[in-house]
Amino acid sequence: MVPVKPRARYLPTLTQIVTAEELMEGPETVPGLPGGAVVIDDDAIFRQVVVSVMPAIELRLKEELQTLVEETMHQLSATLRGEVEAAVRTALAARTVDTGGG
């Protein structure tokens, strides 16, 4: 039998710290603002965070699906084994009755 590893019962949290500089490819500065402030585009941040996080999410999804498949296969295997054993016992019992009555 395949040992079934326990599935995690929580969602992972984002632990990577992302700076504005990492998010922006050549951030624009607004002339006239103190210190040449950086304009942060929310859409660009959103896209970059999603692109950064999706590989980890996809990996986690694959792991969860693999665990689910393994658990399901283990349960199906046990069920099918029970059904096969019952069918074999029934067939042997019927053979014994047919042979013994002869």
N, C-alpha and C positions, 0 to 999 in steps of 0.2 A: 504494500500500500504506500501511496505517496503521502508523506507528512504534510499536513495543511498548516501553512503559516497563518497566524492571526492577522486579520485585516485591521488597519488603523481605523479608529472611529472618530477622527477629527480631520479638519481641513488644514492644510499647511498655511502658514502665514508668510507674508512677504518680509524677508529679513535683510534683503540687499538694500543698502543705502545708495540712492541714486541722487547725484548732484545735478543742478541745473546745467552745468557745463557738459556733463556726460549726455544729457538729454538733447541738447541743442547742437546741431552741426553748424558751427559758425553763428553764434547768437548775434542778433542785431542790437546795437546800442542806439538809444534815442538821444540825439543831440539836444543839449539844453537841460537835461535832467541831471541832478547832482550825481557826480561820480560816474557819469556815463552809464546809467542804470540799464540793466538788461531787460528786454521785453521777452517775457516767457509766453510762448504760444501754447495754450492748453491742449489744442489738438495734437501738436507735436509731442508734448509730454505724454498724452494719452497713448498715441501710437507707439512711442518708444517703450513705455512701460509694458504695454501689451506684448510687443515683440520680445522684450526681455524676459517676461514671465512665462509665455506660452511653452517654451521647450520644457521647463520644469513641470508645468501642469500636464503636458502631454505625456511625459515620462511617468508621472504619478498615475495618470489615467490608465496607461498601459499596465503598470504594476497592479492596480486595483482590478482591472479586467482579467489579468492572468490569475490572480488569486481567486476571483469569482469563478472563472472557468475550472480551475483546479478543484474548488469546493464542490461545484456542481457535478463534475466528473466523478469525484469520490462518492457523492451521494447516489448518483445514478448507478455506479458500479455496485454499491452495496445493495441497492434495490434489485438490480438485474440478477445479481448473484442469488439473492433470496428467491426470486422467481424461477431461476434455472434449477436450484436445489429442490424446490417444491415440485416442479414438473418432472424431474428425474425420480423423486420419491413416488409420485403418482404413477409414473410409468412402471417402476419396479414393483409397486404394490399390485398393479393390474396384471403384470406378468406372473407374479407369484400366485394370484388367485386363479388365473387361466391355467397355469401349470399344475397347481395343487388339485384342482377339481377334476382333472383328466383321467 
